[in-house]
Amino acid sequence: MLARASCSNLMVWVALVMDKFERFVLSCLRSVFGLILLMSLVLPAHAERMDAIAAVVNGEVVTCYEVLQAEQTLKEQLLQQNIALPAEDVIYQRSLEARVMRTLQHQEAQGLELKVGAEEVAAAMADVEKRNRLEPGQLESVLKAQGIDVESYKQTLKDRLLSTRLMNIAVRSKISISEEAMREYYRKHLKNPKPVREVRVAQLFISLPAEADSTTVEATRQRVNTLYQKLQDGADFVRMVTLESDAPDAASGGDMGWISPGAVKGAFAQVFALQVGELTEVIRSSGGFHILKITDERMRKPQSTEAYEEVHARHILIKVPDSADLNTQIKIRQRVEKIAKEMQGVSDEAFAVRAKELSQGPSASRGGDLGWFKPGQMVAAFDKVVFTMKPGETSGVVETQFGLHVIRVVDTRKVNPNAFEARKAEIEQRLVEAEMQQQVPRWMNSLKQQAKIEEKSCEGLSSSFQAEVVQPTTESGMGQTQQEEHQQSDSGLGDNGQSETVQDEAKNALMVWKSAWQAKDMDVYFAAYDHRTSPNPKYASFAQWKTYKQRVMPKHQHIQVGIEIVEVKVNPNIGEVSFVFEQTFKSNKLEDHDRKQVVMRNTDGAWKIIKEVTL
């Protein structure tokens, strides 16, 4: 098992941890047209040609459009790294697997009612700016200047945050590290600080089913040994990881970050006996087989032993909606000012009670308790106030990007940074992440084993998709569509660009619905609807409407549906699109023509029909 040297980053490696994500983003910034821009060049006029279904995952559709986009992404990654492209079927299968796994994770997150709010995405972007020494708000300008769509970047970041939260609940929360294990780690590696050699590691991981029989184990072992021999003979490690590895870090070349001594066990400890560029032997773990490569090394100096101050604080957070007008903003601030005045001089218990009643932050259930933290762990505006306060004091109104705060300092203390208590959280983080590297692949494999996955075909669509994306180059070396997109980005596309993106996504979902209806694929057809509402006002619930459809649809031996859209209304702020279209319906029993309205809403990243009426 392996763990990172640094524990300041709370993202687990399985979710493409934030520092890896930043490196990917920064590599895009160095390229005038990065991967995200390439994906944005698909012409919406051809969306209907991409409505074929690549797979159905627990009743939810993965479209050929999505898979072929992922293909373009993978190809671009390989080309940027000067890696020869493999056969088309290999790239397609890897891309399909990636989209299926993304769908499974989103379904798990929905089942747990996990969501990522706009304020969390804003905080993550602020963190990216801080760690890359950008001014507040500068990241968006840099992205736009390089032709990268800001909304696409935010959506990708949102997906990473959601994936991390899911892993924390599904896997991390079930891992327990004993006090004695942490103290033993401290005694061996941290009590007497000294420089240590750390290595950066990349891995190729091939998973095994949880209850694999001997035949499966042996076949997998032979496959891994074959891959290992190819690597020994000079095969490109990154290429092989990208095309073969079952770990989520395959998208970043298998990069697992910096590894420090002490958080390694068994055969994994051999990484510290190797030089840069060398491979470990094939390592068997409970989750599968690993081949590790040392990609870099460094000497890490001990951290400063100078004592620092920590604060234990509570707060009451009142959020200000983005849609709030000036008058509403003023009223909210006046309310918070009144709360701050009322909280002056009250006991800690009284403040906690009010925080439970009023606070809109995640700490509300704990009476607003933020625990102990040191300078730099909170946003700057919060830090600036809280570290000037004394125990028992309550602040006035403090404004941050999260909203309006009233802060109470419970206590303060001086901390020896090398004491066990000061490093306990760091030690636990390292040991937990070591376990995560074993548990996560096994958990992800179990998701696939338990899922109902039906693969279909996108044969014949790949070449047309590429024709739409890759435009003939002009004298400047830039495709015409790329030039137009770049000009739009420089001029500021604004809300119009966002509306077009929303419209295209909803239209693609509408075409999937139409195809499922024609194919009489009941699972996919019903998955296109939001089950919390009845799409037809004639029926009181979705269940009643579904019963009706299940009764009448099988009576048609064949169905043909034509759609000609005549009106589109988009509300990107709430993720809702209304389509009015002329619909033709033909079957062995009926031929009809209607004008219909279908309203679609984006719910947790998936477009669902919430209303369907004949006009």
C-alpha positions as CSV (number, residue, x, y, z in Angstrom):
1,M,0.0,0.0,0.0
2,L,1.2,3.5,-0.8
3,A,0.4,6.9,0.5
4,R,1.2,10.5,-0.4
5,A,3.9,12.5,1.3
6,S,1.8,15.6,1.5
7,C,-1.5,15.6,3.4
8,S,-2.5,19.2,2.9
9,N,-4.5,18.1,-0.2
10,L,-7.8,16.6,0.9
11,M,-8.6,15.1,-2.5
12,V,-8.0,11.3,-2.8
13,W,-6.0,10.0,-5.7
14,V,-8.9,8.1,-7.2
15,A,-10.9,11.2,-8.0
16,L,-8.0,12.7,-10.0
17,V,-6.7,14.6,-7.0
18,M,-6.7,18.4,-7.2
19,D,-3.0,18.8,-7.7
20,K,-3.1,16.4,-10.6
21,F,-6.1,18.2,-12.0
22,E,-4.3,21.5,-11.7
23,R,-1.3,20.1,-13.5
24,F,-3.7,19.0,-16.3
25,V,-5.4,22.4,-16.4
26,L,-2.1,24.3,-16.5
27,S,-0.9,22.1,-19.3
28,C,-4.0,23.1,-21.2
29,L,-3.3,26.8,-20.4
30,R,0.1,26.4,-22.0
31,S,-1.6,25.2,-25.2
32,V,-3.6,27.8,-27.0
33,F,-6.3,25.3,-27.7
34,G,-6.4,22.7,-25.0
35,L,-8.5,19.6,-24.8
36,I,-11.6,21.3,-23.4
37,L,-11.7,23.7,-26.3
38,L,-11.3,20.8,-28.8
39,M,-14.4,19.1,-27.2
40,S,-16.4,22.3,-27.5
41,L,-15.9,22.5,-31.3
42,V,-18.5,19.8,-32.0
43,L,-21.2,21.3,-34.1
44,P,-24.6,21.2,-32.5
45,A,-26.3,21.0,-35.9
46,H,-25.2,17.3,-36.1
47,A,-26.4,16.3,-32.6
48,E,-29.2,14.2,-34.1
49,R,-26.6,12.0,-35.8
50,M,-25.0,11.3,-32.4
51,D,-28.2,10.1,-30.7
52,A,-27.3,6.5,-31.0
53,I,-26.9,4.6,-27.7
54,A,-23.5,3.2,-26.8
55,A,-24.6,1.5,-23.5
56,V,-27.4,1.4,-21.0
57,V,-26.2,1.5,-17.4
58,N,-28.8,0.5,-14.8
59,G,-31.4,2.0,-17.2
60,E,-29.5,5.2,-17.9
61,V,-28.2,5.9,-21.4
62,V,-24.6,6.5,-22.4
63,T,-24.8,8.0,-25.9
64,C,-22.4,7.5,-28.8
65,Y,-21.9,11.2,-28.7
66,E,-20.5,11.1,-25.2
67,V,-18.2,8.1,-26.0
68,L,-16.9,9.6,-29.2
69,Q,-16.2,12.9,-27.3
70,A,-14.2,10.8,-24.8
71,E,-12.4,9.2,-27.7
72,Q,-11.3,12.6,-28.9
73,T,-10.1,13.4,-25.4
74,L,-8.1,10.3,-25.2
75,K,-6.5,10.7,-28.6
76,E,-5.6,14.3,-27.8
77,Q,-4.0,13.2,-24.5
78,L,-1.9,10.6,-26.3
79,L,-0.9,13.0,-29.1
80,Q,0.1,15.7,-26.7
81,Q,2.5,13.2,-25.0
82,N,3.8,12.1,-28.4
83,I,2.4,8.6,-28.0
84,A,1.4,6.6,-31.0
85,L,-2.3,6.0,-31.2
86,P,-3.5,2.4,-30.9
87,A,-6.2,0.7,-32.9
88,E,-9.6,2.5,-33.1
89,D,-11.4,-0.3,-31.3
90,V,-8.9,-0.1,-28.4
91,I,-9.5,3.6,-28.0
92,Y,-13.3,3.2,-28.3
93,Q,-13.4,0.5,-25.6
94,R,-11.3,2.5,-23.2
95,S,-13.5,5.5,-23.8
96,L,-16.7,3.5,-23.3
97,E,-15.4,2.1,-20.0
98,A,-14.6,5.6,-18.8
99,R,-18.1,6.9,-19.6
100,V,-19.7,3.8,-18.0
101,M,-17.7,4.3,-14.8
102,R,-18.6,8.0,-14.7
103,T,-22.3,7.1,-15.0
104,L,-22.0,4.5,-12.2
105,Q,-20.4,7.0,-9.9
106,H,-23.1,9.7,-10.7
107,Q,-25.8,7.1,-10.0
108,E,-24.2,6.3,-6.6
109,A,-23.9,10.0,-5.8
110,Q,-27.6,10.5,-6.7
111,G,-28.6,7.5,-4.5
112,L,-26.7,9.1,-1.6
113,E,-28.3,12.6,-2.4
114,L,-24.8,14.0,-2.9
115,K,-24.5,17.4,-4.6
116,V,-21.8,20.0,-5.1
117,G,-23.0,23.6,-4.8
118,A,-21.8,26.6,-6.7
119,E,-20.1,28.0,-3.6
120,E,-18.0,24.9,-3.4
121,V,-16.9,25.2,-7.0
122,A,-16.0,28.8,-6.4
123,A,-13.9,27.9,-3.3
124,A,-12.1,25.2,-5.3
125,M,-11.3,27.8,-8.0
126,A,-10.1,30.2,-5.4
127,D,-7.8,27.4,-4.1
128,V,-6.4,26.8,-7.6
129,E,-5.7,30.6,-7.9
130,K,-4.0,30.7,-4.5
131,R,-1.8,27.7,-5.1
132,N,-0.8,29.0,-8.5
133,R,-0.2,32.6,-7.3
134,L,-3.0,34.1,-9.3
135,E,-5.0,37.1,-8.1
136,P,-8.7,36.5,-7.0
137,G,-10.8,36.1,-10.1
138,Q,-7.8,35.9,-12.4
139,L,-8.3,32.2,-13.2
140,E,-11.4,32.9,-15.4
141,S,-9.5,35.5,-17.4
142,V,-6.6,33.1,-18.0
143,L,-8.9,30.4,-19.1
144,K,-10.8,32.7,-21.5
145,A,-7.5,34.1,-22.9
146,Q,-6.4,30.6,-23.7
147,G,-9.7,29.6,-25.4
148,I,-10.9,27.3,-22.6
149,D,-14.6,27.5,-21.8
150,V,-15.0,28.6,-18.2
151,E,-18.3,26.7,-17.7
152,S,-16.8,23.5,-19.0
153,Y,-13.9,23.9,-16.6
154,K,-16.3,24.5,-13.7
155,Q,-18.3,21.4,-14.7
156,T,-15.2,19.3,-14.8
157,L,-14.2,20.7,-11.4
158,K,-17.6,20.0,-10.1
159,D,-17.4,16.4,-11.2
160,R,-14.1,16.0,-9.5
161,L,-15.5,17.4,-6.2
162,L,-18.5,15.1,-6.5
163,S,-16.4,12.1,-7.1
164,T,-14.1,12.9,-4.2
165,R,-17.1,13.3,-1.9
166,L,-18.5,10.0,-3.1
167,M,-15.2,8.2,-2.4
168,N,-15.0,9.7,1.0
169,I,-18.5,8.4,1.9
170,A,-18.4,5.0,0.1
171,V,-14.8,4.0,1.0
172,R,-12.9,6.5,3.2
173,S,-15.6,6.6,5.9
174,K,-15.2,2.9,6.4
175,I,-11.5,3.0,7.1
176,S,-10.4,3.3,10.7
177,I,-6.8,3.9,11.8
178,S,-5.9,3.1,15.4
179,E,-4.3,5.5,17.8
180,E,-1.4,3.1,18.2
181,A,-0.8,2.8,14.5
182,M,-0.5,6.6,14.3
183,R,1.8,6.8,17.3
184,E,4.0,4.1,15.9
185,Y,4.3,6.0,12.6
186,Y,5.1,9.2,14.5
187,R,7.9,7.5,16.6
188,K,9.5,5.9,13.5
189,H,9.3,8.8,11.0
190,L,8.4,12.1,12.5
191,K,9.5,12.4,16.2
192,N,13.1,13.2,15.3
193,P,12.9,15.3,12.1
194,K,15.5,14.7,9.4
195,P,15.7,15.0,5.7
196,V,14.1,12.0,3.9
197,R,14.2,10.7,0.3
198,E,10.8,10.8,-1.3
199,V,10.0,9.2,-4.7
200,R,7.3,10.0,-7.2
201,V,5.5,6.9,-8.4
202,A,3.3,6.0,-11.3
203,Q,1.4,2.7,-11.5
204,L,-0.2,0.3,-13.9
205,F,-2.9,-1.6,-12.1
206,I,-4.9,-4.6,-13.3
207,S,-7.9,-5.4,-11.1
208,L,-9.3,-8.7,-9.9
209,P,-12.9,-9.5,-9.1
210,A,-13.6,-9.6,-5.3
211,E,-14.1,-13.4,-5.4
212,A,-12.0,-14.4,-8.4
213,D,-11.5,-18.1,-8.9
214,S,-8.0,-19.6,-9.5
215,T,-8.5,-19.7,-13.3
216,T,-9.3,-15.9,-13.4
217,V,-6.4,-15.1,-11.1
218,E,-3.9,-17.1,-13.2
219,A,-5.2,-15.6,-16.5
220,T,-4.9,-12.1,-15.1
221,R,-1.4,-12.9,-13.8
222,Q,-0.3,-14.0,-17.2
223,R,-1.7,-10.9,-18.8
224,V,0.2,-8.7,-16.2
225,N,3.4,-10.6,-16.8
226,T,3.1,-10.1,-20.5
227,L,2.6,-6.3,-20.0
228,Y,5.6,-6.3,-17.6
229,Q,7.8,-8.0,-20.1
230,K,6.8,-5.4,-22.8
231,L,7.8,-2.6,-20.3
232,Q,11.1,-4.3,-19.7
233,D,11.6,-4.4,-23.4
234,G,11.1,-0.6,-23.7
235,A,7.4,-0.1,-24.2
236,D,6.1,3.3,-23.3
237,F,4.8,3.2,-19.7
238,V,2.4,6.1,-20.0
239,R,0.8,4.7,-23.2
240,M,0.4,1.3,-21.6
241,V,-1.1,2.8,-18.5
242,T,-3.6,4.9,-20.5
243,L,-4.7,1.9,-22.5
244,E,-4.5,-1.0,-20.0
245,S,-4.7,0.3,-16.4
246,D,-7.9,-0.3,-14.4
247,A,-7.1,2.5,-11.8
248,P,-8.8,5.9,-12.1
249,D,-5.3,7.5,-12.2
250,A,-4.8,6.0,-15.7
251,A,-6.0,9.3,-17.1
252,S,-3.0,11.1,-15.6
253,G,-0.5,8.4,-16.8
254,G,-0.9,6.5,-13.5
255,D,0.7,9.3,-11.5
256,M,0.3,8.6,-7.8
257,G,2.3,11.6,-6.5
258,W,5.1,11.8,-4.0
259,I,5.6,8.8,-1.7
260,S,7.3,9.1,1.7
261,P,8.8,6.3,3.8
262,G,6.7,4.9,6.6
263,A,3.4,4.7,4.8
264,V,4.3,1.6,2.7
265,K,3.9,-2.1,3.5
266,G,5.2,-5.4,2.2
267,A,6.3,-5.5,-1.4
268,F,5.5,-1.9,-2.0
269,A,8.4,-0.9,0.2
270,Q,10.8,-1.8,-2.7
271,V,10.0,1.6,-4.3
272,F,12.7,3.1,-2.0
273,A,15.4,0.7,-3.2
274,L,14.9,1.8,-6.9
275,Q,16.3,4.6,-9.0
276,V,14.4,7.0,-11.2
277,G,13.1,5.2,-14.3
278,E,13.2,1.7,-12.7
279,L,10.2,-0.7,-12.3
280,T,9.2,-2.7,-9.3
281,E,8.4,-6.4,-9.7
282,V,4.8,-7.3,-10.3
283,I,3.1,-6.8,-6.9
284,R,-0.1,-8.7,-5.9
285,S,-2.5,-7.0,-3.6
286,S,-6.0,-7.8,-2.4
287,G,-7.4,-5.7,-5.3
288,G,-5.2,-7.0,-8.1
289,F,-1.8,-6.6,-9.6
290,H,0.5,-3.5,-9.6
291,I,3.5,-2.5,-11.6
292,L,5.1,0.7,-10.2
293,K,7.6,3.0,-11.9
294,I,9.8,5.6,-10.1
295,T,9.4,8.8,-12.1
296,D,11.2,11.3,-9.9
297,E,12.9,11.7,-6.5
298,R,13.6,14.5,-4.0
299,M,15.0,15.1,-0.5
300,R,12.3,16.6,1.8
301,K,13.5,18.8,4.5
302,P,11.9,18.7,8.0
303,Q,9.2,21.3,8.5
304,S,9.7,24.3,10.8
305,T,9.6,23.6,14.5
306,E,8.6,27.2,15.3
307,A,5.4,27.3,17.3
308,Y,2.3,28.8,15.7
309,E,-1.2,29.9,16.9
310,E,-4.4,27.9,16.4
311,V,-7.9,29.0,16.9
312,H,-11.0,27.0,17.9
313,A,-14.0,28.9,16.5
314,R,-17.7,28.7,15.7
315,H,-19.7,30.6,13.1
316,I,-23.1,31.4,11.8
317,L,-23.2,31.5,8.0
318,I,-26.0,33.2,6.1
319,K,-25.8,32.8,2.3
320,V,-26.6,35.5,-0.2
321,P,-28.2,33.9,-3.3
322,D,-26.6,34.8,-6.6
323,S,-30.0,35.8,-8.0
324,A,-30.6,38.3,-5.1
325,D,-31.2,41.9,-6.2
326,L,-29.7,44.8,-4.3
327,N,-32.7,45.3,-2.1
328,T,-32.7,41.6,-1.0
329,Q,-28.9,41.8,-0.4
330,I,-29.4,44.8,1.9
331,K,-32.1,43.0,3.9
332,I,-30.0,39.9,4.3
333,R,-27.1,42.0,5.6
334,Q,-29.3,43.9,8.0
335,R,-30.5,40.5,9.3
336,V,-27.0,39.3,9.9
337,E,-26.0,42.5,11.6
338,K,-28.9,42.0,14.0
339,I,-27.7,38.5,14.7
340,A,-24.1,39.7,15.3
341,K,-25.4,42.3,17.8
342,E,-27.5,39.8,19.6
343,M,-24.6,37.3,19.9
344,Q,-22.3,39.9,21.6
345,G,-21.5,38.7,25.1
346,V,-23.5,35.5,25.1
347,S,-22.1,32.1,26.3
348,D,-20.6,29.6,23.9
349,E,-23.5,27.3,24.5
350,A,-26.0,30.0,23.6
351,F,-24.0,30.8,20.4
352,A,-24.0,27.1,19.5
353,V,-27.8,26.9,19.9
354,R,-28.3,29.9,17.6
355,A,-25.9,28.5,15.0
356,K,-28.0,25.3,14.9
357,E,-31.1,27.3,14.3
358,L,-29.8,29.8,11.8
359,S,-26.6,28.8,10.1
360,Q,-26.8,27.7,6.5
361,G,-23.3,26.1,6.4
362,P,-22.4,22.4,6.8
363,S,-21.2,23.0,10.4
364,A,-24.7,24.0,11.5
365,S,-25.5,20.6,13.0
366,R,-22.5,21.0,15.2
367,G,-23.5,24.4,16.5
368,G,-21.3,26.0,13.9
369,D,-18.2,24.3,15.3
370,L,-15.2,24.6,12.9
371,G,-12.8,22.9,15.3
372,W,-9.1,23.9,15.6
373,F,-7.4,25.5,12.6
374,K,-4.2,27.4,11.8
375,P,-3.6,30.5,9.6
376,G,-4.1,29.7,6.0
377,Q,-6.7,27.0,6.4
378,M,-9.6,29.4,6.0
379,V,-10.2,32.0,3.3
380,A,-8.2,35.2,3.7
381,A,-11.2,37.5,4.8
382,F,-12.1,35.0,7.5
383,D,-8.5,34.5,8.7
384,K,-8.0,38.3,8.9
385,V,-10.7,38.6,11.5
386,V,-10.6,35.4,13.5
387,F,-6.9,35.6,14.3
388,T,-7.2,39.1,15.8
389,M,-10.0,38.0,18.3
390,K,-9.7,36.7,21.8
391,P,-11.5,33.7,23.4
392,G,-15.1,34.5,24.1
393,E,-15.3,37.3,21.6
394,T,-17.9,37.5,18.8
395,S,-17.3,39.3,15.5
396,G,-19.4,41.7,13.5
397,V,-20.4,40.7,10.0
398,V,-17.6,39.1,8.0
399,E,-18.1,38.7,4.2
400,T,-16.5,36.0,2.1
401,Q,-17.4,34.2,-1.1
402,F,-19.5,31.8,0.9
403,G,-21.8,34.4,2.4
404,L,-22.0,36.5,5.6
405,H,-20.5,35.1,8.8
406,V,-20.7,35.9,12.5
407,I,-17.7,34.4,14.2
408,R,-17.1,33.4,17.8
409,V,-13.7,32.4,19.1
410,V,-14.0,29.5,21.6
411,D,-10.3,29.3,22.5
412,T,-6.7,29.8,21.2
413,R,-3.5,27.9,21.7
414,K,0.2,27.8,20.8
415,V,1.2,24.6,18.9
416,N,4.5,22.9,18.6
417,P,4.3,21.8,14.9
418,N,6.3,18.7,15.5
419,A,4.3,17.3,18.4
420,F,2.2,14.2,17.9
421,E,-1.0,16.0,18.5
422,A,-0.1,18.7,15.9
423,R,0.7,16.0,13.2
424,K,-1.9,13.5,14.2
425,A,-4.4,14.6,11.4
426,E,-1.5,14.5,8.9
427,I,-0.5,11.0,10.0
428,E,-4.0,9.7,9.8
429,Q,-4.4,11.2,6.4
430,R,-1.4,9.4,5.1
431,L,-2.4,6.0,6.5
432,V,-6.0,6.4,5.4
433,E,-4.9,7.2,1.8
434,A,-2.6,4.1,1.9
435,E,-5.7,2.0,2.6
436,M,-7.7,3.9,0.0
437,Q,-5.3,2.8,-2.7
438,Q,-6.3,-0.8,-1.9
439,Q,-10.0,-0.3,-1.3
440,V,-11.1,2.1,-4.0
441,P,-10.3,-0.1,-7.1
442,R,-12.0,-3.0,-5.3
443,W,-15.1,-0.9,-4.6
444,M,-15.2,0.4,-8.2
445,N,-14.9,-3.1,-9.5
446,S,-17.8,-4.1,-7.3
447,L,-19.9,-1.3,-8.8
448,K,-19.4,-2.7,-12.3
449,Q,-20.1,-6.3,-11.1
450,Q,-23.4,-5.3,-9.5
451,A,-24.6,-3.1,-12.3
452,K,-26.8,-4.0,-15.2
453,I,-24.7,-2.9,-18.2
454,E,-25.8,-3.4,-21.7
455,E,-23.3,-2.4,-24.4
456,K,-24.7,-1.5,-27.8
457,S,-22.9,-0.2,-30.9
458,C,-21.6,3.1,-32.3
459,E,-20.2,1.5,-35.5
460,G,-19.9,3.9,-38.4
461,L,-20.3,7.1,-36.4
462,S,-16.7,7.6,-35.4
463,S,-15.5,9.0,-38.8
464,S,-18.4,11.4,-39.1
465,F,-17.8,12.6,-35.6
466,Q,-14.2,13.3,-36.4
467,A,-15.2,15.1,-39.6
468,E,-17.4,17.5,-37.5
469,V,-14.6,18.2,-35.0
470,V,-11.5,18.3,-37.1
471,Q,-11.8,21.1,-39.6
472,P,-9.5,21.8,-42.6
473,T,-6.7,24.1,-41.5
474,T,-6.2,27.6,-42.9
475,E,-2.9,29.3,-43.6
476,S,-2.6,30.1,-40.0
477,G,-2.6,26.4,-39.1
478,M,-5.9,26.7,-37.2
479,G,-9.2,25.1,-38.3
480,Q,-11.9,27.5,-39.4
481,T,-14.2,26.5,-36.6
482,Q,-11.3,26.9,-34.1
483,Q,-10.7,30.4,-35.4
484,E,-14.4,31.3,-35.0
485,E,-14.5,29.8,-31.5
486,H,-11.3,31.7,-30.5
487,Q,-12.7,34.9,-31.8
488,Q,-15.9,34.3,-29.8
489,S,-13.9,33.6,-26.7
490,D,-11.8,36.8,-27.1
491,S,-14.9,38.9,-27.6
492,G,-16.7,37.4,-24.6
493,L,-19.4,34.9,-25.4
494,G,-21.2,35.5,-22.1
495,D,-24.6,34.2,-21.4
496,N,-25.4,33.4,-25.1
497,G,-22.6,30.8,-25.2
498,Q,-23.9,29.2,-22.0
499,S,-27.4,29.1,-23.4
500,E,-26.3,27.4,-26.6
501,T,-24.4,24.8,-24.5
502,V,-27.5,24.1,-22.4
503,Q,-29.7,23.9,-25.5
504,D,-27.3,21.4,-27.2
505,E,-27.1,19.2,-24.2
506,A,-30.9,19.1,-23.7
507,K,-31.5,18.5,-27.4
508,N,-29.1,15.5,-27.4
509,A,-31.1,14.1,-24.5
510,L,-34.3,14.7,-26.4
511,M,-32.9,12.7,-29.4
512,V,-32.0,9.8,-27.1
513,W,-35.6,9.8,-25.8
514,K,-36.9,9.7,-29.4
515,S,-34.6,6.8,-30.3
516,A,-35.6,4.8,-27.3
517,W,-39.3,5.4,-28.1
518,Q,-38.8,4.1,-31.7
519,A,-36.8,1.1,-30.5
520,K,-39.5,0.4,-27.8
521,D,-36.6,0.2,-25.3
522,M,-38.7,0.7,-22.2
523,D,-35.9,1.0,-19.7
524,V,-34.2,3.8,-21.7
525,Y,-37.5,5.5,-22.5
526,F,-38.6,5.7,-18.9
527,A,-35.1,6.7,-17.7
528,A,-35.5,9.9,-19.9
529,Y,-38.1,11.2,-17.4
530,D,-37.9,12.7,-14.0
531,H,-39.6,10.1,-11.8
532,R,-40.6,12.7,-9.2
533,T,-43.1,14.4,-11.5
534,S,-45.8,13.2,-13.9
535,P,-44.9,14.2,-17.4
536,N,-48.6,14.2,-18.4
537,P,-51.1,16.3,-16.4
538,K,-53.7,13.6,-17.0
539,Y,-51.9,11.3,-14.5
540,A,-51.4,12.1,-10.8
541,S,-48.0,10.5,-10.6
542,F,-45.2,9.2,-12.7
543,A,-46.1,5.6,-11.6
544,Q,-49.6,6.0,-13.0
545,W,-48.4,7.4,-16.3
546,K,-45.7,4.7,-16.5
547,T,-48.3,1.9,-16.0
548,Y,-50.4,3.4,-18.8
549,K,-47.4,3.5,-21.2
550,Q,-46.3,-0.1,-20.3
551,R,-49.8,-1.2,-21.3
552,V,-50.1,0.6,-24.7
553,M,-46.6,0.7,-26.1
554,P,-46.1,-3.1,-26.6
555,K,-49.3,-3.1,-28.8
556,H,-47.3,-1.3,-31.5
557,Q,-45.2,-3.8,-33.6
558,H,-43.1,-1.0,-34.9
559,I,-42.8,2.7,-34.2
560,Q,-41.4,5.6,-36.2
561,V,-41.2,9.1,-34.7
562,G,-40.3,12.3,-36.5
563,I,-39.5,15.6,-34.7
564,E,-39.2,19.0,-36.3
565,I,-38.4,21.6,-33.6
566,V,-40.1,25.0,-34.2
567,E,-39.4,26.8,-30.9
568,V,-36.7,26.6,-28.1
569,K,-36.7,28.5,-24.9
570,V,-33.7,28.3,-22.6
571,N,-33.2,29.3,-19.0
572,P,-29.5,28.5,-18.2
573,N,-29.8,29.8,-14.7
574,I,-32.0,27.0,-13.6
575,G,-30.9,24.5,-16.2
576,E,-34.3,24.2,-18.0
577,V,-35.1,24.0,-21.7
578,S,-38.6,24.0,-23.4
579,F,-38.9,22.5,-26.9
580,V,-42.0,23.0,-29.0
581,F,-42.0,20.7,-32.1
582,E,-44.1,19.1,-34.8
583,Q,-44.3,15.3,-34.1
584,T,-45.2,12.6,-36.5
585,F,-46.0,9.2,-35.2
586,K,-46.4,6.1,-37.3
587,S,-46.9,2.4,-36.3
588,N,-48.9,-0.6,-37.5
589,K,-51.9,0.6,-35.4
590,L,-51.7,4.4,-35.6
591,E,-50.5,7.4,-37.7
592,D,-50.7,10.8,-36.1
593,H,-49.4,14.3,-36.2
594,D,-49.3,16.6,-33.2
595,R,-47.7,19.8,-32.0
596,K,-46.0,19.0,-28.7
597,Q,-44.2,20.8,-25.9
598,V,-41.5,19.0,-23.9
599,V,-39.8,20.7,-21.0
600,M,-36.4,19.3,-19.8
601,R,-34.5,20.1,-16.7
602,N,-30.9,19.4,-15.7
603,T,-31.0,17.3,-12.5
604,D,-27.6,16.5,-11.0
605,G,-26.0,16.5,-14.4
606,A,-28.6,14.5,-16.3
607,W,-31.3,16.0,-18.5
608,K,-34.8,14.7,-17.6
609,I,-38.3,15.4,-19.0
610,I,-40.5,17.1,-16.4
611,K,-43.4,18.0,-18.7
612,E,-44.8,16.6,-21.9
613,V,-48.1,18.0,-23.4
614,T,-49.9,18.0,-26.7
615,L,-50.7,21.6,-27.7
